[in-house]
Amino acid sequence: MHNDTSSNAGDVRNADEITRVKLRDGSAIQLRPIRPDDIEREREFIEGLSPESRFHRFLSGNFHPSPALLERLTDIDHRRDEAYVALAQRDGKIMQIGVGRFFSDTDGKQAEFAIAVADAWQRKGLATLLMQKLMQAATARGIEKLYSVDAVENADMRDFAEHMGCARDADPQDHTRVIHSLYVR
């Protein structure tokens, strides 16, 4: 994969940061921090996920985001939390094809992360790129551990978490879920 960072990659809080990359299949995409004006693009992305992908991301297959949730997902405090969108151009329109995000816990030392990739863009290395961006941002903010709560039967996440070096533990509060965790510092 080829990276061409158009701005200072060390400043992960720079909302204008754009990273251009090529995926394994040669597709050219852009990664950048999410912005409030991405709200409609985020809605289209979520609603365009297959029921299985929506279930794996939100633990509900019939999930439709409320306006309040969409605002929370796109208008974030980049000093504590982070979200990167993956964008591709198709038929003259820029569309969101993935998102990776974390929300810091109150202690600022841990953050819950989530990654979602549009079904047609899966298995091209995009989730790995998004996770790498999240790890860089977490490290810059002093976050020590990223974790994700997932359905036990989510084999794609299990494989991805293993690929990224995450530990996998049973969720002590819900036997249908697991917690994947990764120390980044």
C-alpha positions in Angstrom: 0.0 0.0 0.0 1.2 3.4 -0.9 0.9 6.4 1.4 1.0 10.0 0.5 0.3 12.2 3.5 -0.8 15.7 2.3 -0.3 17.4 5.7 1.6 16.9 8.9 0.9 13.3 9.9 2.3 13.9 13.4 -0.6 16.2 14.2 -3.4 13.7 14.4 -5.8 16.5 15.6 -5.6 18.3 12.2 -9.1 18.1 10.7 -7.6 18.9 7.3 -5.3 16.0 7.3 -5.8 13.8 4.2 -3.9 10.6 3.6 -4.1 9.1 0.1 -3.6 5.4 -0.2 -4.0 2.5 -2.6 -5.7 -0.6 -1.4 -4.5 -4.1 -2.2 -6.7 -4.2 -5.3 -5.2 -0.9 -6.5 -8.2 1.3 -5.6 -7.2 4.9 -4.7 -8.9 6.2 -1.6 -8.5 9.0 1.0 -8.5 8.8 4.8 -9.2 11.9 6.8 -10.6 12.8 10.2 -14.4 12.9 10.2 -16.1 16.4 10.2 -19.6 17.6 11.2 -20.4 18.1 7.5 -20.0 14.3 7.0 -23.3 13.6 8.7 -25.3 12.7 5.6 -22.5 10.7 4.2 -22.3 8.8 7.5 -26.0 8.1 7.4 -25.8 6.7 3.9 -22.8 4.6 4.8 -24.5 3.0 7.8 -27.7 2.4 6.0 -25.8 0.9 3.1 -24.2 -1.8 5.2 -25.6 -5.3 4.9 -27.7 -6.4 7.9 -24.8 -8.7 8.9 -22.3 -5.8 8.8 -24.7 -3.5 10.6 -25.2 -6.2 13.3 -21.4 -6.6 13.7 -20.9 -2.9 14.1 -23.9 -1.9 16.2 -25.0 -5.4 17.6 -28.3 -4.8 15.9 -29.0 -5.9 12.3 -32.1 -3.7 11.8 -30.3 -0.6 13.0 -31.1 2.9 11.6 -29.1 5.8 13.1 -31.0 8.6 14.8 -30.2 12.2 14.0 -28.7 12.5 17.5 -26.4 9.5 17.0 -25.3 10.8 13.6 -24.4 14.1 15.2 -22.5 12.3 18.0 -20.6 10.2 15.4 -19.6 13.1 13.2 -19.2 16.1 15.5 -16.5 14.8 17.8 -13.9 16.4 20.1 -10.7 15.5 18.2 -8.7 16.3 21.3 -10.1 13.2 23.2 -11.7 11.1 20.6 -11.1 10.3 16.9 -12.8 9.1 13.8 -11.3 8.6 10.4 -13.4 8.2 7.3 -12.3 6.4 4.2 -13.6 8.0 1.0 -13.7 6.8 -2.6 -15.0 8.4 -5.8 -17.5 6.5 -7.7 -19.6 7.8 -10.6 -18.5 11.3 -9.9 -19.6 11.2 -6.3 -17.4 11.0 -3.2 -18.7 8.2 -1.0 -17.8 6.9 2.5 -16.6 3.3 2.3 -15.3 2.9 5.8 -14.8 4.5 9.2 -12.6 3.8 12.2 -13.2 5.5 15.5 -12.5 5.6 19.2 -14.1 7.2 22.1 -11.9 7.8 25.2 -13.0 6.5 28.6 -13.2 9.1 31.4 -9.7 8.2 32.6 -8.2 9.1 29.2 -6.0 5.9 29.3 -8.4 3.6 27.4 -10.7 4.0 24.5 -13.3 1.9 22.9 -12.8 1.5 19.1 -14.9 0.4 16.3 -14.2 -0.1 12.6 -16.8 -0.6 9.8 -16.1 -1.2 6.1 -18.7 -1.2 3.4 -19.3 -4.8 2.2 -17.9 -4.2 -1.3 -14.7 -2.8 0.2 -13.9 -5.5 2.7 -10.8 -7.7 2.5 -8.8 -5.1 0.7 -6.7 -3.9 3.6 -8.9 -0.9 4.6 -9.7 -2.0 8.1 -6.0 -2.5 8.8 -5.3 1.1 7.5 -8.0 2.5 9.7 -6.8 0.7 12.7 -3.2 1.9 12.1 -4.5 5.5 12.0 -6.4 4.9 15.3 -3.4 3.5 16.9 -1.3 6.5 15.9 -3.9 8.9 17.2 -4.3 7.0 20.4 -0.6 7.0 21.1 -0.4 10.8 20.4 -3.2 11.3 23.0 -1.5 9.2 25.7 -4.1 6.4 25.4 -2.6 3.1 26.5 -5.2 0.6 25.5 -7.8 0.3 22.7 -10.7 -2.2 23.2 -13.7 -3.3 21.3 -16.8 -5.2 22.5 -18.0 -7.6 19.9 -20.5 -10.5 19.3 -18.9 -13.9 20.1 -19.9 -15.2 16.6 -18.3 -12.3 14.7 -15.6 -14.4 12.9 -14.5 -11.4 10.8 -13.7 -9.3 13.9 -12.1 -12.3 15.6 -9.8 -12.8 12.6 -9.1 -9.0 12.3 -8.3 -8.7 16.0 -6.0 -11.6 15.8 -4.3 -10.1 12.8 -3.8 -6.8 14.7 -2.4 -8.6 17.8 -5.4 -8.0 20.0 -6.1 -10.1 23.1 -9.5 -11.7 23.3 -11.4 -12.2 26.5 -14.9 -13.1 27.4 -17.1 -10.2 28.4 -17.8 -10.8 32.2 -21.1 -9.0 31.9 -22.5 -10.7 28.8 -21.6 -14.3 27.6 -22.7 -13.4 24.0 -19.9 -10.9 23.7 -16.1 -10.8 23.8 -13.7 -7.9 24.4 -10.7 -7.4 22.1 -8.0 -5.3 23.5 -4.7 -3.9 22.3 -2.0 -2.0 24.2 -0.7 0.8 22.0 1.9 2.2 24.4 
